Amino acid sequence: MVDHDNVFATFMRTQRFTAPELPSERPSPESLATADRRARFWTSTHDGTLRIGSDAHKREVCRMFVETFNAYRPSVIDWPKLSTEMLDRVTSLPIWDIAVHTESRARLRFATFAASVSDADIARAVMLNAWEENRHKEVIANLVAAYGIAPAPEPPFRQPRNAKWWFLVTGYQESIDSFFAFGLFELARRSGFFPAELVETFEPVIQEECRHILLFANLVAWERANLSWWRRLGFELRIAAVWTYIAWERMVLARSLHPKGHGAGQDANFTATTAKSISAVDLNARDLFEICLKENDRRFAGYDHRLVRPSTIPKLARFALRFMKSRARQQPAAEQLESDPQES
């Protein structure tokens, strides 16, 4: 059986990647607050317009990613002790297998793409992205171990052969998943589904996903702007093929969903299932989309406004809202959650 952790570690050594220095002990509250702010707020020192596709655009978005790095160490995270009821809530969520497996694939796909890139700034930023994906897997693996969750074995997968294709697939997949994760995480916070200590512990991971898709959106925009019209046509066709592949993959996963919520297809209905699980009030699709949009805007607000934001999923969500009925004569679900959180 292939040890995916060893495969990734070996690949990173062959690329002579130097991992960032991390604290050996739990940082002080002041250090954590400083690191959190540095990860959330960044403005380029570049004066004037930051033209999409320019060398300055490429340089500054890569700077953003490196300079907003949050140096937390998974092994020194103190997982809070949970009550029996709270532990049952956490362990019953149908997300842990797919979370571990997704991060495992993403880290190798990003690392493979970074190794194929000749531009030093882009290679450095994407390789750091790959390393952070590996750290996300460590965080989730430590969480499931701390709370006695037994994830399914990782399915076999190989190092990507077409580095660019899998970089695009993984980047757009993360853009979709992060948009809904922002809203679901906020729902869990408001409803009291997770204890405040656990929400605080996981917060850096969620914000890191925001940085990841911000980097991805800008690298795609930078490349698109530098293509001739005929190469851009081929690029757009490839992007369309990526979205088609993702749609097909999600449909296949939905059909393979295990009746008990485990197995390869459990992420297909993750958003709807989890939203119902963690919400303290009746939540419909419109409520969920509105919360996701609000959280999406909030998480990106701290970064230089001249950088490109991921736009496809937010645009689709806003378009869908036009056809969704509002709750008549009823307090919006988001306001109910904010004003009347669950007791934990």
N, C-alpha and C positions, 0 to 999 in steps of 0.2 A: 504493500500500500504506500502511495506517495505521501510524503510529509510536505504539505504545501508551505509550511513555515520555513523548512530547510531550503526548499526551492527558491523562495523569495530571498532569504538571507544570502544564499550562494550567489544569486544574480546580482544583488546589491554590492557584494564584495567584488565581483568581477568588474563592476562599473566604478570601483574605487570611491564609492559614496561614503562620505564621513557624516555620521549621524549627529544631529545637534546635541549639545551638552544639556543634560537634564538634571534637576535637583535630586539629590540622593535622599533627602528627607522632605516631609511635607512642608511647603512654604508657609510663611506667616500670612495672616489675613490681609495685611497691607500689600505683601508681594503678590498675592493672588488678585487683589483688586487692580493693581497696576498692570499686571499681565493681561487681565480681562479687558481693561480699557484699551491697551495697546492693540489687542486683537480685533477690537470692534470699530476703532476710529483711525482713519488714515487719510491724509490729504497730501497729494504730490507737491513737491517743491518747484515743479515745472511751472513757469509763468505763461499765462495766456492760454490759447486753445490747445487742447491735446487731440490733435487730428487722428481719427481712427485710421490705422494702417501705417502711421509714421513710426520711425525708429523710437521717438520719444514715447509713443503709446506703448510699444512693446516693452521698452525699458522700464517704464513706470509701473505697468501692471505686474511685471515680475518683481520689481522692488516692493510693491504693496504686499505681495504674497510672502516674501521673505521677512519683511520688517514687521508684519502682523503675526508672526509665529508665536504661539503660546507654548512655553516650555513646561508643560505638566508631565509628570511621569506616572503611567498607569499603575505601577507596582506600589506606589505610596498613596494611592487614593484610599481614603477611609470610607468603606461602604457602610452606611448607617444600618443599625439593627432595626428590623421591621417587626411589627406586630404580626400575629398569625393571619389576621384578615388582610393586612397590607401585603404580606408575603404571597398569599393566595392570588391577590390581584396581579402582582408582578409576574408570577410564574405562569399564570393562565393566559397571558398575552401571546398571540400567535405570531411573534415577530423574531424570536431569538435565533432560530436556525437560519432564516434568510438573512438576518443582519450579519451574522458571522460569515456566511458563505459569500455574500455580496462584497464585503470588505476584502475578503481573501482574493477574490478575482480582480477587484478594482486595483489593488496595490500592484499586482504583476502587470496588468494591462498598462497602467500609467508608467511604470518603470520601463517597460519594453518600449513604449513610445518615446520616453525621454532619451533612452539610449540611441534611438534612431535619428534624433534631431541634431543638426549641426550647430544651431545657434546656442551659444553658451548660456545666455540669460534664460531662454525658454527651457533648455535642458535642466538647468539648476532648479527652476521653480517647479517643473513637473516632477522631477525626481523627489523633491521635498514633499510634493503632494502625495506621491506613492508611499513615502515613508510615513506620512500622517495617516494614510488609509490603513497601513499596518498597525499603527498605534490605536486607531479606532477598533480594529479587531481585538487587540490586546485588552482594551477597556471593556468591551462586551464580553470577551472570554472570562475576564476576572469577575465581572458582574454575575454571570451565570454560575460560575464556580462558587462565589460568595453566597448565593441564594439557592444552591442545590438544584439548579436547572440543568438537565442533561440534553444538550443539543444533539441533533442527528449528525452522523459522520459527514464530513465534507465530500461532495460528489467529485469524481475525478475531472480534472481539466488540465489542459496543456498551456505552455507559454504561447501567447498569440504569435501567429506568423505574419498577419497583416496588421502591423502596429498602428497605422493611422486609422484603419477601420474600427478597431476595438477601442481606440482612444475616443473616437466620436461616439460610438455606441455607449460606452461607459459614461462619458460626460453628459450626454443627453439623458441617460437613465437617471443619473444623480440629480439632474436638474428637475426631473419629474418627481422623484422620491423626496427630494429636499423641500420642494414647495409644499407638499402635503405634510411632511414631517414637522415643518415649522408650525403649522396649524395644530397638528395633533399634540405636539409637545406643549403648546400653550393651553390646549384643552385640558391636558393632564394636570398642568399647574393650577389652572383656575378651579377645576373641579375637586382638587385635593385627592385625585386618584393615586398620585405618587406623593410621598411625604416631601416636604420642602427641602430636606437635606439631600434626597436622591435627585430631585430636580436640579439643585445647585451643583451637584457632583457631575451630572451629565451635560450641563449647559455648555462647557467648552467644546464638546464634541459637536453639538448642534451648530454652534457658531462657526466651527471649522468647516462644516459642510457648506455654509454660506460662502466662505472664502474660496472653497474649491470650485464651486460653480461660477463664481465671479471671475476667477482666473480662466476657467474654461470658456466662458462666453466671450471674454476679451481676446483670447488667443484665436478663436474661430473668427471673430470680427476682424482681427488684424490680418489673418491670412486671406480672408475674403476680399478685403480692400486692396490687397497687393496682387491680385490675379488679373490677367487680361480678360476681356469679355468672354472669349471662347473657353479659357480655362475655368473661369468662374461658372460657366454653364455646366461644365463637368463636375465642378465642386458642388453646385446646388443639386445636381442629380444624385450625387453621392449622399448628400444630407437627406434628400427625400428617401433614398434607399434605407438609410439608417432609421428614420422614423417608421418606415414600413416594417423593417425588421423588429423594432421594439414593439410595435402594435401586434405583430404576429406572435412574438414571444410571450407577450402578456396574455393573449387569448389562449395560447397553448397551456400556459401555467394555470389559467383559470379553469380549464377543462380537467387538468390533472390534480386539482385541489383535493387533498385527502379529507374525508368526511370529518376527521377529528382535528383538522387544522394543522397537521404536520406534513412534512415531505416537501417535494420540489415545488409544488404549486402554492404554497401557503402565502406568498406575497401578493398573489393576484388580487385577492379581495381584502388585502391588508388595511387599506384606508377606510373602507366602509365598516369593516368588522371592528377595527380598533376604535374608530370614532364612537361607535355605539357602546363599546365596552367602557371607555373612559369618561363618557359624558354623564353629567349628573342630571341633565334635562333632555327633553325630546329634541333631537338634533336632525335637521334635514339637510339635503345637499346644498341648499342655498346658504344655510348657516355655516356649514363647513367651508365652502368656497370663500365666504366673506372673511372668516377668521384666518384662513390661509393667506389671502391677499393682504390683509392688514399686517400679519406677521412677516410676510415676505418683504413688504415695504419697510417695516421697522428694522429688520436685520440688515438690510442693505444701506440704510440711511446714513450710517457713519462713515462710509467710504466715499472717496472723491467722486463728486457728481459727474465728472467728465469720463469716468469709466463706464463701459457698456454693462447694462444689467441683463440677466437672463430674461427673455421676454415672451417666448412662445407659450409656455404654460400659463403665466399670468394673463396673457391676451386671450387665450382659449377660455380661461375661467371667467373673465369679465364678459366675454361674448355669451357664454352659457348662462350667466346671471340674467341676461336680458329675457330669457325664456323661462325663468324660474319664478314662481309666484312668491310674493312676500307674505309673511305671516300677518294676517289681518287682525287688528285690535288685540295684539298679543306682544308682550315684551320680547324683544329678540333674544334668541338662545344665548348669544355671546354675553349680553348684559345680565341675563339670569345667572350665568356661571360666575361672572365677575362679582355680582352682589351677594350671591348665596352659595359659596363653595361647600363641597362635601366636607363633613368632619372625617378626620382620619385617626 
